[in-house]
């Protein structure tokens, strides 16, 4: 039971880091073009290099 004293704060800290990473991704516009991905996989054109 003493191990819970360490595991609970560590798990809360890691969960908070994950939540901060998610909000950072939202704020830095990582999810701006969900429509583009769905259209891009349906095209016949194949591009070896990603667009910059």
mmCIF file as Biopython writes it, N, C-alpha, C and O atoms, coordinates in Angstrom:
data_model
#
loop_
_atom_site.group_PDB
_atom_site.id
_atom_site.type_symbol
_atom_site.label_atom_id
_atom_site.label_alt_id
_atom_site.label_comp_id
_atom_site.label_asym_id
_atom_site.label_entity_id
_atom_site.label_seq_id
_atom_site.pdbx_PDB_ins_code
_atom_site.Cartn_x
_atom_site.Cartn_y
_atom_site.Cartn_z
_atom_site.occupancy
_atom_site.B_iso_or_equiv
_atom_site.auth_seq_id
_atom_site.auth_asym_id
_atom_site.pdbx_PDB_model_num
ATOM 1   N N  . UNK A ? 1  ? 0.815   -1.197 0.000   1.0 0.0 1  A 1 
ATOM 2   C CA . UNK A ? 1  ? 0.000   0.000  0.000   1.0 0.0 1  A 1 
ATOM 3   C C  . UNK A ? 1  ? 0.859   1.260  0.000   1.0 0.0 1  A 1 
ATOM 4   O O  . UNK A ? 1  ? 0.404   2.319  -0.433  1.0 0.0 1  A 1 
ATOM 5   N N  . UNK A ? 2  ? 2.090   1.155  0.480   1.0 0.0 2  A 1 
ATOM 6   C CA . UNK A ? 2  ? 2.961   2.335  0.490   1.0 0.0 2  A 1 
ATOM 7   C C  . UNK A ? 2  ? 3.345   2.779  -0.911  1.0 0.0 2  A 1 
ATOM 8   O O  . UNK A ? 2  ? 3.675   3.946  -1.123  1.0 0.0 2  A 1 
ATOM 9   N N  . UNK A ? 3  ? 3.305   1.866  -1.862  1.0 0.0 3  A 1 
ATOM 10  C CA . UNK A ? 3  ? 3.665   2.224  -3.228  1.0 0.0 3  A 1 
ATOM 11  C C  . UNK A ? 3  ? 2.637   3.183  -3.831  1.0 0.0 3  A 1 
ATOM 12  O O  . UNK A ? 3  ? 2.969   3.933  -4.749  1.0 0.0 3  A 1 
ATOM 13  N N  . UNK A ? 4  ? 1.412   3.176  -3.342  1.0 0.0 4  A 1 
ATOM 14  C CA . UNK A ? 4  ? 0.392   4.092  -3.838  1.0 0.0 4  A 1 
ATOM 15  C C  . UNK A ? 4  ? 0.741   5.545  -3.541  1.0 0.0 4  A 1 
ATOM 16  O O  . UNK A ? 4  ? 0.313   6.447  -4.262  1.0 0.0 4  A 1 
ATOM 17  N N  . UNK A ? 5  ? 1.505   5.774  -2.497  1.0 0.0 5  A 1 
ATOM 18  C CA . UNK A ? 5  ? 1.936   7.132  -2.165  1.0 0.0 5  A 1 
ATOM 19  C C  . UNK A ? 5  ? 2.770   7.708  -3.305  1.0 0.0 5  A 1 
ATOM 20  O O  . UNK A ? 5  ? 2.759   8.919  -3.525  1.0 0.0 5  A 1 
ATOM 21  N N  . UNK A ? 6  ? 3.490   6.860  -4.028  1.0 0.0 6  A 1 
ATOM 22  C CA . UNK A ? 6  ? 4.316   7.306  -5.145  1.0 0.0 6  A 1 
ATOM 23  C C  . UNK A ? 6  ? 3.568   7.229  -6.467  1.0 0.0 6  A 1 
ATOM 24  O O  . UNK A ? 6  ? 3.715   8.110  -7.313  1.0 0.0 6  A 1 
ATOM 25  N N  . UNK A ? 7  ? 2.770   6.189  -6.653  1.0 0.0 7  A 1 
ATOM 26  C CA . UNK A ? 7  ? 2.134   5.973  -7.947  1.0 0.0 7  A 1 
ATOM 27  C C  . UNK A ? 7  ? 1.030   6.975  -8.256  1.0 0.0 7  A 1 
ATOM 28  O O  . UNK A ? 7  ? 0.881   7.382  -9.408  1.0 0.0 7  A 1 
ATOM 29  N N  . UNK A ? 8  ? 0.267   7.378  -7.272  1.0 0.0 8  A 1 
ATOM 30  C CA . UNK A ? 8  ? -0.833  8.302  -7.526  1.0 0.0 8  A 1 
ATOM 31  C C  . UNK A ? 8  ? -0.313  9.670  -7.979  1.0 0.0 8  A 1 
ATOM 32  O O  . UNK A ? 8  ? -0.802  10.174 -8.990  1.0 0.0 8  A 1 
ATOM 33  N N  . UNK A ? 9  ? 0.645   10.300 -7.296  1.0 0.0 9  A 1 
ATOM 34  C CA . UNK A ? 9  ? 1.151   11.587 -7.811  1.0 0.0 9  A 1 
ATOM 35  C C  . UNK A ? 9  ? 1.846   11.466 -9.167  1.0 0.0 9  A 1 
ATOM 36  O O  . UNK A ? 9  ? 1.733   12.361 -10.004 1.0 0.0 9  A 1 
ATOM 37  N N  . UNK A ? 10 ? 2.561   10.366 -9.383  1.0 0.0 10 A 1 
ATOM 38  C CA . UNK A ? 10 ? 3.230   10.181 -10.673 1.0 0.0 10 A 1 
ATOM 39  C C  . UNK A ? 10 ? 2.200   10.050 -11.787 1.0 0.0 10 A 1 
ATOM 40  O O  . UNK A ? 10 ? 2.375   10.636 -12.856 1.0 0.0 10 A 1 
ATOM 41  N N  . UNK A ? 11 ? 1.137   9.297  -11.560 1.0 0.0 11 A 1 
ATOM 42  C CA . UNK A ? 11 ? 0.117   9.137  -12.590 1.0 0.0 11 A 1 
ATOM 43  C C  . UNK A ? 11 ? -0.632  10.438 -12.832 1.0 0.0 11 A 1 
ATOM 44  O O  . UNK A ? 11 ? -0.987  10.732 -13.973 1.0 0.0 11 A 1 
ATOM 45  N N  . UNK A ? 12 ? -0.884  11.224 -11.792 1.0 0.0 12 A 1 
ATOM 46  C CA . UNK A ? 12 ? -1.528  12.527 -11.978 1.0 0.0 12 A 1 
ATOM 47  C C  . UNK A ? 12 ? -0.614  13.484 -12.748 1.0 0.0 12 A 1 
ATOM 48  O O  . UNK A ? 12 ? -1.077  14.247 -13.597 1.0 0.0 12 A 1 
ATOM 49  N N  . UNK A ? 13 ? 0.667   13.438 -12.449 1.0 0.0 13 A 1 
ATOM 50  C CA . UNK A ? 13 ? 1.626   14.279 -13.163 1.0 0.0 13 A 1 
ATOM 51  C C  . UNK A ? 13 ? 1.697   13.907 -14.643 1.0 0.0 13 A 1 
ATOM 52  O O  . UNK A ? 13 ? 1.684   14.787 -15.504 1.0 0.0 13 A 1 
ATOM 53  N N  . UNK A ? 14 ? 1.771   12.613 -14.943 1.0 0.0 14 A 1 
ATOM 54  C CA . UNK A ? 14 ? 1.836   12.174 -16.338 1.0 0.0 14 A 1 
ATOM 55  C C  . UNK A ? 14 ? 0.537   12.473 -17.083 1.0 0.0 14 A 1 
ATOM 56  O O  . UNK A ? 14 ? 0.565   12.834 -18.260 1.0 0.0 14 A 1 
ATOM 57  N N  . UNK A ? 15 ? -0.592  12.326 -16.409 1.0 0.0 15 A 1 
ATOM 58  C CA . UNK A ? 15 ? -1.866  12.691 -17.019 1.0 0.0 15 A 1 
ATOM 59  C C  . UNK A ? 15 ? -1.933  14.176 -17.311 1.0 0.0 15 A 1 
ATOM 60  O O  . UNK A ? 15 ? -2.443  14.582 -18.356 1.0 0.0 15 A 1 
ATOM 61  N N  . UNK A ? 16 ? -1.424  14.993 -16.398 1.0 0.0 16 A 1 
ATOM 62  C CA . UNK A ? 16 ? -1.375  16.439 -16.624 1.0 0.0 16 A 1 
ATOM 63  C C  . UNK A ? 16 ? -0.467  16.804 -17.788 1.0 0.0 16 A 1 
ATOM 64  O O  . UNK A ? 16 ? -0.782  17.702 -18.569 1.0 0.0 16 A 1 
ATOM 65  N N  . UNK A ? 17 ? 0.664   16.105 -17.902 1.0 0.0 17 A 1 
ATOM 66  C CA . UNK A ? 17 ? 1.549   16.344 -19.050 1.0 0.0 17 A 1 
ATOM 67  C C  . UNK A ? 17 ? 0.856   15.998 -20.364 1.0 0.0 17 A 1 
ATOM 68  O O  . UNK A ? 17 ? 0.990   16.719 -21.352 1.0 0.0 17 A 1 
ATOM 69  N N  . UNK A ? 18 ? 0.125   14.902 -20.369 1.0 0.0 18 A 1 
ATOM 70  C CA . UNK A ? 18 ? -0.611  14.526 -21.572 1.0 0.0 18 A 1 
ATOM 71  C C  . UNK A ? 18 ? -1.677  15.549 -21.919 1.0 0.0 18 A 1 
ATOM 72  O O  . UNK A ? 18 ? -1.878  15.867 -23.092 1.0 0.0 18 A 1 
ATOM 73  N N  . UNK A ? 19 ? -2.355  16.060 -20.917 1.0 0.0 19 A 1 
ATOM 74  C CA . UNK A ? 19 ? -3.384  17.078 -21.143 1.0 0.0 19 A 1 
ATOM 75  C C  . UNK A ? 19 ? -2.763  18.370 -21.662 1.0 0.0 19 A 1 
ATOM 76  O O  . UNK A ? 19 ? -3.307  19.004 -22.565 1.0 0.0 19 A 1 
ATOM 77  N N  . UNK A ? 20 ? -1.625  18.760 -21.093 1.0 0.0 20 A 1 
ATOM 78  C CA . UNK A ? 20 ? -0.926  19.951 -21.586 1.0 0.0 20 A 1 
ATOM 79  C C  . UNK A ? 20 ? -0.445  19.765 -23.023 1.0 0.0 20 A 1 
ATOM 80  O O  . UNK A ? 20 ? -0.513  20.699 -23.821 1.0 0.0 20 A 1 
ATOM 81  N N  . UNK A ? 21 ? 0.032   18.589 -23.354 1.0 0.0 21 A 1 
ATOM 82  C CA . UNK A ? 21 ? 0.470   18.319 -24.729 1.0 0.0 21 A 1 
ATOM 83  C C  . UNK A ? 21 ? -0.714  18.388 -25.696 1.0 0.0 21 A 1 
ATOM 84  O O  . UNK A ? 21 ? -0.573  18.875 -26.818 1.0 0.0 21 A 1 
ATOM 85  N N  . UNK A ? 22 ? -1.868  17.907 -25.266 1.0 0.0 22 A 1 
ATOM 86  C CA . UNK A ? 22 ? -3.058  17.970 -26.110 1.0 0.0 22 A 1 
ATOM 87  C C  . UNK A ? 22 ? -3.486  19.415 -26.344 1.0 0.0 22 A 1 
ATOM 88  O O  . UNK A ? 22 ? -3.804  19.795 -27.471 1.0 0.0 22 A 1 
ATOM 89  N N  . UNK A ? 23 ? -3.496  20.227 -25.277 1.0 0.0 23 A 1 
ATOM 90  C CA . UNK A ? 23 ? -3.873  21.635 -25.438 1.0 0.0 23 A 1 
ATOM 91  C C  . UNK A ? 23 ? -2.844  22.394 -26.260 1.0 0.0 23 A 1 
ATOM 92  O O  . UNK A ? 23 ? -3.204  23.301 -27.011 1.0 0.0 23 A 1 
ATOM 93  N N  . UNK A ? 24 ? -1.561  22.038 -26.132 1.0 0.0 24 A 1 
ATOM 94  C CA . UNK A ? 24 ? -0.542  22.658 -26.968 1.0 0.0 24 A 1 
ATOM 95  C C  . UNK A ? 24 ? -0.785  22.330 -28.438 1.0 0.0 24 A 1 
ATOM 96  O O  . UNK A ? 24 ? -0.651  23.202 -29.298 1.0 0.0 24 A 1 
ATOM 97  N N  . UNK A ? 25 ? -1.142  21.081 -28.733 1.0 0.0 25 A 1 
ATOM 98  C CA . UNK A ? 25 ? -1.407  20.689 -30.114 1.0 0.0 25 A 1 
ATOM 99  C C  . UNK A ? 25 ? -2.621  21.427 -30.668 1.0 0.0 25 A 1 
ATOM 100 O O  . UNK A ? 25 ? -2.636  21.803 -31.839 1.0 0.0 25 A 1 
ATOM 101 N N  . UNK A ? 26 ? -3.630  21.634 -29.842 1.0 0.0 26 A 1 
ATOM 102 C CA . UNK A ? 26 ? -4.782  22.403 -30.289 1.0 0.0 26 A 1 
ATOM 103 C C  . UNK A ? 26 ? -4.405  23.849 -30.566 1.0 0.0 26 A 1 
ATOM 104 O O  . UNK A ? 26 ? -4.824  24.421 -31.572 1.0 0.0 26 A 1 
ATOM 105 N N  . UNK A ? 27 ? -3.617  24.441 -29.679 1.0 0.0 27 A 1 
ATOM 106 C CA . UNK A ? 27 ? -3.256  25.851 -29.810 1.0 0.0 27 A 1 
ATOM 107 C C  . UNK A ? 27 ? -2.310  26.086 -30.981 1.0 0.0 27 A 1 
ATOM 108 O O  . UNK A ? 27 ? -2.349  27.151 -31.597 1.0 0.0 27 A 1 
ATOM 109 N N  . UNK A ? 28 ? -1.462  25.113 -31.301 1.0 0.0 28 A 1 
ATOM 110 C CA . UNK A ? 28 ? -0.524  25.283 -32.408 1.0 0.0 28 A 1 
ATOM 111 C C  . UNK A ? 28 ? -1.105  24.794 -33.728 1.0 0.0 28 A 1 
ATOM 112 O O  . UNK A ? 28 ? -0.368  24.598 -34.694 1.0 0.0 28 A 1 
ATOM 113 N N  . UNK A ? 29 ? -2.418  24.594 -33.778 1.0 0.0 29 A 1 
ATOM 114 C CA . UNK A ? 29 ? -3.166  24.279 -35.009 1.0 0.0 29 A 1 
ATOM 115 C C  . UNK A ? 29 ? -2.708  22.975 -35.656 1.0 0.0 29 A 1 
ATOM 116 O O  . UNK A ? 29 ? -2.552  22.911 -36.876 1.0 0.0 29 A 1 
ATOM 117 N N  . UNK A ? 30 ? -2.493  21.946 -34.857 1.0 0.0 30 A 1 
ATOM 118 C CA . UNK A ? 30 ? -2.104  20.651 -35.401 1.0 0.0 30 A 1 
ATOM 119 C C  . UNK A ? 30 ? -3.279  19.935 -36.061 1.0 0.0 30 A 1 
ATOM 120 O O  . UNK A ? 30 ? -3.075  19.033 -36.874 1.0 0.0 30 A 1 
ATOM 121 N N  . UNK A ? 31 ? -4.493  20.323 -35.725 1.0 0.0 31 A 1 
ATOM 122 C CA . UNK A ? 31 ? -5.682  19.632 -36.218 1.0 0.0 31 A 1 
ATOM 123 C C  . UNK A ? 31 ? -6.502  20.544 -37.122 1.0 0.0 31 A 1 
ATOM 124 O O  . UNK A ? 31 ? -7.732  20.494 -37.094 1.0 0.0 31 A 1 
ATOM 125 N N  . UNK A ? 32 ? -5.839  21.378 -37.926 1.0 0.0 32 A 1 
ATOM 126 C CA . UNK A ? 32 ? -6.542  22.367 -38.733 1.0 0.0 32 A 1 
ATOM 127 C C  . UNK A ? 32 ? -7.214  21.788 -39.971 1.0 0.0 32 A 1 
ATOM 128 O O  . UNK A ? 32 ? -8.242  22.315 -40.397 1.0 0.0 32 A 1 
ATOM 129 N N  . UNK A ? 33 ? -6.686  20.742 -40.556 1.0 0.0 33 A 1 
ATOM 130 C CA . UNK A ? 33 ? -7.163  20.296 -41.858 1.0 0.0 33 A 1 
ATOM 131 C C  . UNK A ? 33 ? -7.635  18.844 -41.840 1.0 0.0 33 A 1 
ATOM 132 O O  . UNK A ? 33 ? -7.032  18.004 -42.508 1.0 0.0 33 A 1 
ATOM 133 N N  . UNK A ? 34 ? -8.698  18.523 -41.095 1.0 0.0 34 A 1 
ATOM 134 C CA . UNK A ? 34 ? -9.170  17.135 -41.111 1.0 0.0 34 A 1 
ATOM 135 C C  . UNK A ? 34 ? -9.803  16.746 -42.438 1.0 0.0 34 A 1 
ATOM 136 O O  . UNK A ? 34 ? -9.788  15.571 -42.806 1.0 0.0 34 A 1 
ATOM 137 N N  . UNK A ? 35 ? -10.360 17.714 -43.163 1.0 0.0 35 A 1 
ATOM 138 C CA . UNK A ? 35 ? -10.960 17.420 -44.468 1.0 0.0 35 A 1 
ATOM 139 C C  . UNK A ? 35 ? -9.893  17.099 -45.506 1.0 0.0 35 A 1 
ATOM 140 O O  . UNK A ? 35 ? -10.094 16.233 -46.357 1.0 0.0 35 A 1 
ATOM 141 N N  . UNK A ? 36 ? -8.767  17.788 -45.440 1.0 0.0 36 A 1 
ATOM 142 C CA . UNK A ? 36 ? -7.710  17.589 -46.427 1.0 0.0 36 A 1 
ATOM 143 C C  . UNK A ? 36 ? -7.151  16.187 -46.401 1.0 0.0 36 A 1 
ATOM 144 O O  . UNK A ? 36 ? -6.872  15.618 -47.457 1.0 0.0 36 A 1 
ATOM 145 N N  . UNK A ? 37 ? -6.983  15.620 -45.236 1.0 0.0 37 A 1 
ATOM 146 C CA . UNK A ? 37 ? -6.469  14.251 -45.146 1.0 0.0 37 A 1 
ATOM 147 C C  . UNK A ? 37 ? -7.427  13.258 -45.776 1.0 0.0 37 A 1 
ATOM 148 O O  . UNK A ? 37 ? -7.002  12.325 -46.458 1.0 0.0 37 A 1 
ATOM 149 N N  . UNK A ? 38 ? -8.697  13.450 -45.554 1.0 0.0 38 A 1 
ATOM 150 C CA . UNK A ? 38 ? -9.661  12.503 -46.112 1.0 0.0 38 A 1 
ATOM 151 C C  . UNK A ? 38 ? -9.727  12.615 -47.631 1.0 0.0 38 A 1 
ATOM 152 O O  . UNK A ? 38 ? -9.967  11.615 -48.307 1.0 0.0 38 A 1 
ATOM 153 N N  . UNK A ? 39 ? -9.521  13.794 -48.174 1.0 0.0 39 A 1 
ATOM 154 C CA . UNK A ? 39 ? -9.508  13.942 -49.631 1.0 0.0 39 A 1 
ATOM 155 C C  . UNK A ? 39 ? -8.187  13.479 -50.224 1.0 0.0 39 A 1 
ATOM 156 O O  . UNK A ? 39 ? -8.149  12.954 -51.337 1.0 0.0 39 A 1 
ATOM 157 N N  . UNK A ? 40 ? -7.117  13.672 -49.487 1.0 0.0 40 A 1 
ATOM 158 C CA . UNK A ? 40 ? -5.789  13.335 -49.992 1.0 0.0 40 A 1 
ATOM 159 C C  . UNK A ? 40 ? -5.613  11.826 -50.181 1.0 0.0 40 A 1 
ATOM 160 O O  . UNK A ? 40 ? -4.916  11.410 -51.106 1.0 0.0 40 A 1 
ATOM 161 N N  . UNK A ? 41 ? -6.220  11.003 -49.334 1.0 0.0 41 A 1 
ATOM 162 C CA . UNK A ? 41 ? -6.020  9.566  -49.476 1.0 0.0 41 A 1 
ATOM 163 C C  . UNK A ? 41 ? -6.844  8.988  -50.621 1.0 0.0 41 A 1 
ATOM 164 O O  . UNK A ? 41 ? -6.610  7.856  -51.042 1.0 0.0 41 A 1 
ATOM 165 N N  . UNK A ? 42 ? -7.805  9.754  -51.127 1.0 0.0 42 A 1 
ATOM 166 C CA . UNK A ? 42 ? -8.651  9.254  -52.202 1.0 0.0 42 A 1 
ATOM 167 C C  . UNK A ? 42 ? -8.146  9.643  -53.584 1.0 0.0 42 A 1 
ATOM 168 O O  . UNK A ? 42 ? -8.694  9.169  -54.579 1.0 0.0 42 A 1 
ATOM 169 N N  . UNK A ? 43 ? -7.133  10.478 -53.684 1.0 0.0 43 A 1 
ATOM 170 C CA . UNK A ? 43 ? -6.649  10.906 -54.995 1.0 0.0 43 A 1 
ATOM 171 C C  . UNK A ? 43 ? -5.768  9.834  -55.615 1.0 0.0 43 A 1 
ATOM 172 O O  . UNK A ? 43 ? -5.175  9.013  -54.915 1.0 0.0 43 A 1 
ATOM 173 N N  . UNK A ? 44 ? -5.694  9.856  -56.919 1.0 0.0 44 A 1 
ATOM 174 C CA . UNK A ? 44 ? -4.852  8.908  -57.654 1.0 0.0 44 A 1 
ATOM 175 C C  . UNK A ? 44 ? -3.402  9.372  -57.712 1.0 0.0 44 A 1 
ATOM 176 O O  . UNK A ? 44 ? -2.500  8.570  -57.957 1.0 0.0 44 A 1 
ATOM 177 N N  . UNK A ? 45 ? -3.174  10.668 -57.488 1.0 0.0 45 A 1 
ATOM 178 C CA . UNK A ? 45 ? -1.809  11.205 -57.558 1.0 0.0 45 A 1 
ATOM 179 C C  . UNK A ? 45 ? -1.027  10.742 -56.338 1.0 0.0 45 A 1 
ATOM 180 O O  . UNK A ? 45 ? -1.511  10.804 -55.208 1.0 0.0 45 A 1 
ATOM 181 N N  . UNK A ? 46 ? 0.185   10.280 -56.591 1.0 0.0 46 A 1 
ATOM 182 C CA . UNK A ? 46 ? 1.048   9.820  -55.502 1.0 0.0 46 A 1 
ATOM 183 C C  . UNK A ? 46 ? 2.246   10.738 -55.441 1.0 0.0 46 A 1 
ATOM 184 O O  . UNK A ? 46 ? 2.933   10.944 -56.442 1.0 0.0 46 A 1 
ATOM 185 N N  . UNK A ? 47 ? 2.499   11.288 -54.269 1.0 0.0 47 A 1 
ATOM 186 C CA . UNK A ? 47 ? 3.599   12.212 -54.082 1.0 0.0 47 A 1 
ATOM 187 C C  . UNK A ? 47 ? 4.560   11.622 -53.048 1.0 0.0 47 A 1 
ATOM 188 O O  . UNK A ? 47 ? 4.179   11.355 -51.908 1.0 0.0 47 A 1 
ATOM 189 N N  . UNK A ? 48 ? 5.808   11.427 -53.465 1.0 0.0 48 A 1 
ATOM 190 C CA . UNK A ? 48 ? 6.794   10.856 -52.549 1.0 0.0 48 A 1 
ATOM 191 C C  . UNK A ? 48 ? 7.189   11.808 -51.442 1.0 0.0 48 A 1 
ATOM 192 O O  . UNK A ? 48 ? 7.558   11.377 -50.349 1.0 0.0 48 A 1 
ATOM 193 N N  . UNK A ? 49 ? 7.115   13.082 -51.712 1.0 0.0 49 A 1 
ATOM 194 C CA . UNK A ? 49 ? 7.589   14.077 -50.762 1.0 0.0 49 A 1 
ATOM 195 C C  . UNK A ? 49 ? 6.393   14.856 -50.201 1.0 0.0 49 A 1 
ATOM 196 O O  . UNK A ? 49 ? 5.532   15.303 -50.959 1.0 0.0 49 A 1 
ATOM 197 N N  . UNK A ? 50 ? 6.342   15.014 -48.897 1.0 0.0 50 A 1 
ATOM 198 C CA . UNK A ? 50 ? 5.234   15.806 -48.313 1.0 0.0 50 A 1 
ATOM 199 C C  . UNK A ? 50 ? 5.357   17.279 -48.692 1.0 0.0 50 A 1 
ATOM 200 O O  . UNK A ? 50 ? 6.453   17.787 -48.924 1.0 0.0 50 A 1 
ATOM 201 N N  . UNK A ? 51 ? 4.220   17.946 -48.749 1.0 0.0 51 A 1 
ATOM 202 C CA . UNK A ? 51 ? 4.212   19.364 -49.070 1.0 0.0 51 A 1 
ATOM 203 C C  . UNK A ? 51 ? 4.707   20.162 -47.889 1.0 0.0 51 A 1 
ATOM 204 O O  . UNK A ? 51 ? 4.414   19.832 -46.739 1.0 0.0 51 A 1 
ATOM 205 N N  . UNK A ? 52 ? 5.451   21.205 -48.166 1.0 0.0 52 A 1 
ATOM 206 C CA . UNK A ? 52 ? 6.021   22.029 -47.091 1.0 0.0 52 A 1 
ATOM 207 C C  . UNK A ? 52 ? 5.293   23.322 -46.967 1.0 0.0 52 A 1 
ATOM 208 O O  . UNK A ? 52 ? 5.633   24.143 -46.115 1.0 0.0 52 A 1 
#
